[in-house]
């Protein structure tokens, strides 16, 4: 066994243990420690990813070298290691880009608590990516939920407490359905290890026994994770949670937390139930319909918003709909398109939230569109970053969103007419709706202010503050580069995703 194969376990353990250590640190020490740990885990993830590309086959790591059912397992392949690296990069850029807002919006005595939640959240995301055991996955789903809730309510304003409460209620409903589905699956198969469950499910499905409880289990798991990832119509908690939390929290929640649940669902499709069983089930059609509805209704809600943060939040509902629509196509290429869109949405949404806060800072702290007029001139880097993020979401070539929509279109035309026509129609309508609310915002921020409009003292102070934030500007620049890499170098990434899915089987 090569030493580098220990790195996924080290990453989970390091981030989990750091949450405990951060609790006794002060504000500055917690920030420095968190940054060092995140850099170390990112470096380890990069090493593992390069190693897996060279090896070309997955491996399992037994905790304490005890086999199941006494021990626990980590499974790592090309897709898992690449996704872990990508999540670490996005989290690092989101934290550094919103550093000033973390210091300004959170009480000094509670900043170390914020980094505790960040460490626990990172450990749960890594565990969801790497784990080969369903019960372990459920445990870290709950850790993920509690950590995300803490990130929302850390500022302790009335809005964030209400948003955190709604998030916890909806998330608990999703967790309950997930747990019931896992219990039924365990009752049918007698296993918790993913590979063992898959063998048992294949036998049960082939023999035609326990079909009703098996479909019920799959349905509960899918709906539970759909609720937790804010698939329409289970999205009601999302706008407040993203709109009123700190900008780093909003970027991380929208880019990573929901994607962790979706990645777990993909693992369940391929490594637990088997994609052939999923494709033959009626559950996939339900996800397809909800995905199409989310693509349209998320965009409609975004158009009706007058708050830039809530508009970006509702845009996430539409993008989550894209991902589930790809699942609903019931083909491997549809899953490839959905995974690419996970990367595209994560890089773009964090960019939009970061750029949005720069625009509001340059507008006296107001998030209303009327007050954002000309804000791109007051904060040029934020204006450029938001425009690039908007172009990506609309699907302009050279940016990641264009590749996502191209892949979805290719997956659609390979499908049956019953799914092809509604998907192409919804893709076209959703793209037009995306253009309406994003281009409207870009025009607004680049419209010069009337001569008689005076900037407030708060706005002047914010503008001066924005110009001094070198770390913020560097983070935006790196996010732009990440987005353009996905848009301009997409074929190697698609090949990586495809090979990773093949390893899942």
LINLIN-V55434 format. One record per backbone hydrogen bond with DSSP energy under -0.5 kcal/mol. CO is the residue of the C=O (numbers start at 0). NH is the residue of the N-H. E is the energy in kcal/mol with one decimal. If there is no record, write none. Layout:
# LINLIN-V55434
CO,NH,E ; CO,NH,E
This chain:
# LINLIN-V55434
1,4,-1.4 ; 2,5,-2.0 ; 3,6,-1.5 ; 5,9,-2.5 ; 6,10,-2.8 ; 7,11,-2.0 ; 8,12,-2.6 ; 9,13,-2.9 ; 10,14,-2.2 ; 11,15,-2.2 ; 12,16,-2.8 ; 13,17,-1.9 ; 14,18,-1.1 ; 15,19,-0.8 ; 16,20,-2.0 ; 17,21,-2.7 ; 18,22,-0.6 ; 19,22,-0.7 ; 20,23,-1.5 ; 21,24,-1.5 ; 25,29,-2.6 ; 26,30,-2.0 ; 27,31,-2.5 ; 28,32,-2.8 ; 29,33,-2.5 ; 30,34,-2.2 ; 31,35,-2.4 ; 32,36,-2.7 ; 33,37,-2.5 ; 34,38,-2.4 ; 35,39,-2.4 ; 36,40,-2.6 ; 37,41,-2.3 ; 38,42,-2.4 ; 39,43,-2.5 ; 40,44,-2.6 ; 41,45,-2.1 ; 42,46,-2.2 ; 43,47,-2.5 ; 44,48,-2.4 ; 45,49,-2.3 ; 46,50,-2.4 ; 47,51,-2.8 ; 48,52,-2.1 ; 49,53,-1.6 ; 50,54,-2.5 ; 51,55,-2.9 ; 58,75,-2.7 ; 59,61,-0.5 ; 60,73,-2.4 ; 61,64,-1.6 ; 62,65,-1.5 ; 64,66,-0.5 ; 66,69,-1.1 ; 66,70,-1.7 ; 71,62,-3.0 ; 72,131,-2.2 ; 73,60,-3.3 ; 75,58,-2.1 ; 76,80,-2.2 ; 77,81,-2.0 ; 78,82,-2.3 ; 79,83,-2.4 ; 80,84,-2.0 ; 81,85,-2.3 ; 82,86,-2.5 ; 83,87,-2.1 ; 84,88,-2.1 ; 85,89,-2.3 ; 86,90,-2.4 ; 87,91,-2.4 ; 88,92,-2.4 ; 89,93,-2.3 ; 90,94,-2.3 ; 91,95,-2.4 ; 92,96,-2.4 ; 93,97,-1.4 ; 95,98,-1.1 ; 97,101,-2.0 ; 98,102,-2.0 ; 99,103,-1.8 ; 100,104,-2.7 ; 101,105,-1.4 ; 106,109,-1.8 ; 106,110,-0.7 ; 107,110,-0.8 ; 109,113,-1.5 ; 110,114,-1.7 ; 111,115,-1.5 ; 112,116,-2.0 ; 113,117,-1.9 ; 114,118,-2.4 ; 115,119,-2.5 ; 116,120,-2.5 ; 117,121,-2.5 ; 118,122,-2.3 ; 119,123,-2.2 ; 120,124,-2.3 ; 121,125,-2.4 ; 122,126,-2.2 ; 123,127,-2.4 ; 124,128,-1.7 ; 125,129,-2.5 ; 126,130,-3.0 ; 129,74,-3.2 ; 131,193,-2.6 ; 132,136,-1.9 ; 133,137,-2.1 ; 134,138,-2.3 ; 135,139,-2.2 ; 136,140,-1.8 ; 137,141,-1.8 ; 138,142,-1.8 ; 139,143,-2.4 ; 140,144,-2.1 ; 141,145,-2.5 ; 142,146,-2.4 ; 143,147,-2.5 ; 144,148,-2.3 ; 145,149,-2.1 ; 146,150,-2.0 ; 147,151,-1.6 ; 148,152,-2.0 ; 149,153,-0.8 ; 152,155,-1.5 ; 156,160,-2.2 ; 157,161,-2.1 ; 158,162,-2.5 ; 159,163,-2.7 ; 160,164,-2.1 ; 161,165,-2.3 ; 162,166,-2.6 ; 163,167,-2.6 ; 164,168,-2.3 ; 165,169,-2.4 ; 166,170,-2.7 ; 167,171,-2.4 ; 168,172,-1.8 ; 169,173,-2.1 ; 170,174,-2.7 ; 171,175,-2.4 ; 172,176,-2.0 ; 173,177,-2.3 ; 174,178,-2.7 ; 175,179,-2.4 ; 176,180,-2.3 ; 177,181,-2.4 ; 178,182,-2.4 ; 179,183,-2.3 ; 180,184,-2.2 ; 181,185,-2.5 ; 182,186,-2.3 ; 183,187,-2.0 ; 184,188,-2.4 ; 185,189,-2.8 ; 191,133,-2.6 ; 192,196,-2.5 ; 193,197,-2.3 ; 194,198,-1.6 ; 195,199,-1.9 ; 196,200,-3.1 ; 197,201,-2.4 ; 198,202,-1.7 ; 199,203,-2.7 ; 200,204,-2.9 ; 201,205,-2.1 ; 202,206,-2.2 ; 203,207,-0.9 ; 203,208,-1.6 ; 209,213,-2.1 ; 210,214,-2.6 ; 211,215,-2.4 ; 212,216,-2.4 ; 213,217,-2.4 ; 214,218,-2.6 ; 215,219,-2.5 ; 216,220,-2.4 ; 217,221,-2.5 ; 218,222,-2.6 ; 219,223,-2.6 ; 220,224,-2.3 ; 221,225,-2.1 ; 222,226,-2.5 ; 223,227,-1.8 ; 224,228,-1.5 ; 225,230,-2.6 ; 226,229,-1.2 ; 230,233,-3.2 ; 234,237,-2.1 ; 234,238,-0.6 ; 236,240,-1.7 ; 237,241,-2.6 ; 238,242,-2.3 ; 239,243,-1.9 ; 240,244,-0.6 ; 245,249,-2.6 ; 246,250,-2.5 ; 247,251,-2.5 ; 248,252,-3.1 ; 249,253,-2.4 ; 250,254,-2.0 ; 251,255,-2.7 ; 251,256,-1.6 ; 252,257,-1.4 ; 255,259,-2.2 ; 256,260,-1.4 ; 257,261,-1.8 ; 258,262,-2.7 ; 259,263,-1.9 ; 260,264,-2.0 ; 261,265,-2.1 ; 262,266,-2.1 ; 263,267,-2.2 ; 264,268,-2.4 ; 265,269,-2.3 ; 266,270,-3.3 ; 266,271,-0.7 ; 267,271,-1.0 ; 267,272,-2.9 ; 267,273,-0.6 ; 268,273,-1.2 ; 273,277,-2.0 ; 274,278,-3.0 ; 275,279,-1.5 ; 276,280,-0.9 ; 277,280,-0.8 ; 277,283,-0.5 ; 281,284,-0.7 ; 281,285,-1.3 ; 282,286,-2.1 ; 283,287,-1.7 ; 284,288,-2.1 ; 285,289,-2.5 ; 286,290,-2.4 ; 287,291,-2.2 ; 288,292,-2.4 ; 289,293,-2.5 ; 290,294,-2.1 ; 291,295,-1.4 ; 292,296,-3.1 ; 293,297,-2.0 ; 294,298,-0.6 ; 295,299,-2.3 ; 296,300,-2.5 ; 297,301,-1.7 ; 298,302,-2.2 ; 299,303,-1.5 ; 300,304,-0.6 ; 301,304,-0.9 ; 305,368,-1.3 ; 306,310,-2.3 ; 307,311,-2.2 ; 308,312,-1.9 ; 309,313,-2.6 ; 310,314,-1.7 ; 311,315,-1.0 ; 312,315,-0.8 ; 312,316,-0.8 ; 313,317,-1.3 ; 314,318,-2.0 ; 315,319,-2.6 ; 316,320,-1.7 ; 317,321,-1.6 ; 318,322,-1.6 ; 319,323,-2.2 ; 320,324,-2.3 ; 321,325,-2.1 ; 322,326,-1.6 ; 323,327,-2.4 ; 324,328,-1.0 ; 326,329,-1.8 ; 330,334,-1.6 ; 331,335,-2.2 ; 332,336,-2.3 ; 333,337,-1.9 ; 334,338,-2.6 ; 335,339,-2.4 ; 336,340,-2.0 ; 337,341,-1.7 ; 338,342,-1.7 ; 339,343,-2.7 ; 340,344,-3.2 ; 341,345,-2.2 ; 342,346,-2.2 ; 343,347,-2.3 ; 344,348,-3.1 ; 345,349,-1.4 ; 346,350,-1.1 ; 347,351,-2.5 ; 348,352,-2.4 ; 349,353,-2.2 ; 350,354,-2.7 ; 351,355,-2.8 ; 352,356,-1.8 ; 353,357,-1.3 ; 354,358,-1.9 ; 355,359,-2.1 ; 356,360,-2.4 ; 357,361,-1.6 ; 359,362,-1.5 ; 359,364,-2.6 ; 360,363,-0.9 ; 362,365,-1.2 ; 366,307,-2.5 ; 367,370,-0.8 ; 367,371,-0.7 ; 368,371,-0.9 ; 369,372,-0.7 ; 371,374,-2.6 ; 373,376,-1.3 ; 373,377,-1.0 ; 374,378,-2.0 ; 378,382,-2.2 ; 379,383,-2.6 ; 380,384,-2.3 ; 381,385,-2.6 ; 382,386,-2.1 ; 383,387,-2.3 ; 384,388,-2.5 ; 385,389,-2.7 ; 386,390,-2.4 ; 387,391,-2.1 ; 388,392,-2.2 ; 389,393,-2.2 ; 390,394,-1.9 ; 390,395,-2.7 ; 395,398,-1.4 ; 395,401,-0.5 ; 398,401,-1.0 ; 398,402,-1.0 ; 399,403,-2.0 ; 400,404,-2.2 ; 401,405,-2.1 ; 402,406,-2.7 ; 403,407,-2.4 ; 404,408,-2.2 ; 405,409,-2.3 ; 406,410,-2.6 ; 407,411,-2.0 ; 408,412,-2.2 ; 409,413,-0.8 ; 411,414,-2.0 ; 415,418,-0.9 ; 415,419,-2.5 ; 416,420,-1.7 ; 418,422,-1.5 ; 419,423,-2.6 ; 420,424,-2.3 ; 421,425,-2.4 ; 422,426,-2.6 ; 423,427,-2.2 ; 424,428,-2.8 ; 425,429,-2.7 ; 426,430,-2.0 ; 427,431,-2.0 ; 428,432,-2.5 ; 429,433,-2.8 ; 430,434,-2.2 ; 431,435,-1.8 ; 432,436,-1.9 ; 433,437,-2.3 ; 434,438,-1.8 ; 435,439,-1.4 ; 436,440,-1.1 ; 437,441,-2.4 ; 438,442,-2.7 ; 439,443,-1.9 ; 440,444,-2.5 ; 441,445,-1.3 ; 443,373,-1.6 ; 443,446,-1.3 ; 444,375,-1.9 ; 444,376,-0.5 ; 445,447,-0.6 ; 449,452,-1.5 ; 451,453,-0.6 ; 455,459,-2.6 ; 456,460,-2.6 ; 457,461,-2.5 ; 458,462,-2.7 ; 459,463,-2.4 ; 460,464,-2.2 ; 461,465,-2.8 ; 462,466,-1.8 ; 463,467,-0.8 ; 464,467,-0.7 ; 464,468,-0.6 ; 465,468,-1.1 ; 467,469,-1.9 ; 468,472,-1.9 ; 469,473,-2.6 ; 470,474,-2.2 ; 471,475,-2.2 ; 472,476,-2.3 ; 473,477,-2.4 ; 474,478,-2.2 ; 475,479,-2.3 ; 476,480,-2.2 ; 477,481,-2.5 ; 478,482,-2.2 ; 479,483,-2.3 ; 480,484,-2.2 ; 481,485,-1.8 ; 482,486,-1.6 ; 483,487,-2.7 ; 484,488,-2.3 ; 488,492,-0.8 ; 489,493,-2.8 ; 490,494,-2.6 ; 491,495,-2.1 ; 492,496,-2.4 ; 493,497,-2.6 ; 494,498,-2.6 ; 495,499,-2.1 ; 496,500,-2.3 ; 497,501,-2.0 ; 498,502,-1.7 ; 499,503,-1.3 ; 500,504,-1.3
